[in-house]
Amino acid sequence: MCIGLPMQVRSTAPGRARVEGRGEQRWVDTALVGEVQPGDWLLVFLDGARERLDPERAAEIDATLTLLGDALLGHAGDPGHPAADPTANPGFALPSAMSAEQLAALTGSAR
């Protein structure tokens, strides 16, 4: 499985860009997104940019990845850690917490 990371363009070269995000920097191929400029946000899978993002969507994806990482690392039980607050709204719902109507809307299936 591959997870897309929101990364911001720092510099460019023909057909590629130096991007930074989630604590790392790397060169990525930009053939699928076209010409990019420093400051642009991209959704990166492995070493290729797959989609352009606006800053708000990049922040939303980044926050979601942080929440998932915290849950996987078990921070939900760490006192004082934001993931430990059971009343915190993560900004999304897992399918197991959705109604039949919400699941239908998510999957595009008719009820």
C-alpha positions as CSV (number, residue, x, y, z in Angstrom):
1,M,0.0,0.0,0.0
2,C,1.2,3.5,-0.8
3,I,0.3,6.6,1.1
4,G,0.4,10.0,-0.6
5,L,2.3,12.7,1.3
6,P,1.6,16.4,1.0
7,M,4.9,18.1,0.1
8,Q,5.8,21.7,-0.8
9,V,8.0,22.5,-3.8
10,R,11.3,24.1,-2.8
11,S,13.1,24.2,-6.1
12,T,12.6,22.9,-9.7
13,A,14.6,21.4,-12.5
14,P,13.2,20.2,-15.9
15,G,10.7,17.4,-15.2
16,R,11.3,17.3,-11.4
17,A,11.1,19.2,-8.2
18,R,12.8,19.3,-4.9
19,V,10.0,18.9,-2.3
20,E,9.8,19.1,1.5
21,G,7.2,17.7,3.9
22,R,6.7,15.6,6.9
23,G,10.3,16.0,8.0
24,E,12.0,15.0,4.7
25,Q,13.2,16.4,1.4
26,R,13.5,14.6,-1.9
27,W,13.4,15.0,-5.6
28,V,10.2,13.9,-7.3
29,D,9.1,13.4,-10.9
30,T,6.5,16.0,-12.0
31,A,5.5,14.5,-15.4
32,L,1.9,13.9,-14.2
33,V,1.3,17.3,-12.8
34,G,3.2,19.5,-15.3
35,E,5.3,22.5,-14.5
36,V,5.5,23.5,-10.9
37,Q,6.8,26.5,-9.0
38,P,8.5,26.9,-5.6
39,G,5.7,27.2,-3.0
40,D,3.3,24.8,-4.9
41,W,1.9,21.9,-2.9
42,L,1.9,18.4,-4.4
43,L,0.6,15.0,-3.3
44,V,3.6,12.7,-3.6
45,F,3.5,8.9,-3.9
46,L,6.9,7.3,-3.7
47,D,9.0,9.6,-5.9
48,G,6.3,11.0,-8.1
49,A,3.9,13.9,-7.8
50,R,0.4,12.7,-8.6
51,E,-1.8,15.7,-7.8
52,R,-1.6,19.4,-7.2
53,L,-3.0,20.5,-3.8
54,D,-4.2,23.9,-2.4
55,P,-2.6,24.8,0.9
56,E,-5.8,24.0,2.9
57,R,-6.1,20.5,1.4
58,A,-2.3,19.8,2.0
59,A,-2.8,20.9,5.7
60,E,-5.9,18.6,6.0
61,I,-4.0,15.6,4.6
62,D,-1.0,16.3,6.8
63,A,-3.2,16.6,10.0
64,T,-4.9,13.3,9.1
65,L,-1.6,11.5,8.6
66,T,-0.4,12.9,12.0
67,L,-3.6,11.6,13.7
68,L,-3.2,8.2,12.1
69,G,0.4,8.0,13.1
70,D,-0.4,9.0,16.7
71,A,-3.0,6.2,16.8
72,L,-0.6,3.6,15.4
73,L,2.1,4.6,17.8
74,G,-0.3,4.4,20.7
75,H,-0.2,8.0,21.7
76,A,-4.0,7.9,22.4
77,G,-3.1,6.6,25.9
78,D,-0.4,9.2,26.6
79,P,-1.6,11.8,29.2
80,G,-1.1,15.3,27.8
81,H,-0.8,14.2,24.2
82,P,-3.5,15.6,21.9
83,A,-4.4,12.1,20.8
84,A,-5.3,11.2,24.4
85,D,-8.4,13.4,24.4
86,P,-11.3,11.2,23.7
87,T,-13.5,14.2,23.0
88,A,-11.2,15.6,20.3
89,N,-12.7,15.8,16.8
90,P,-10.3,14.2,14.4
91,G,-12.0,15.8,11.4
92,F,-13.1,12.5,9.8
93,A,-15.0,9.4,10.7
94,L,-14.0,5.8,10.1
95,P,-16.5,3.8,8.0
96,S,-17.3,1.7,11.1
97,A,-18.8,4.9,12.7
98,M,-20.8,5.9,9.7
99,S,-24.5,5.5,9.1
100,A,-25.8,3.4,6.1
101,E,-26.5,6.7,4.2
102,Q,-23.1,8.0,4.9
103,L,-21.5,4.8,3.7
104,A,-23.6,4.9,0.5
105,A,-22.5,8.5,-0.1
106,L,-18.8,7.5,0.5
107,T,-18.8,4.6,-1.8
108,G,-21.1,6.1,-4.4
109,S,-23.6,3.2,-4.2
110,A,-27.4,3.6,-4.2
111,R,-29.4,2.6,-1.2
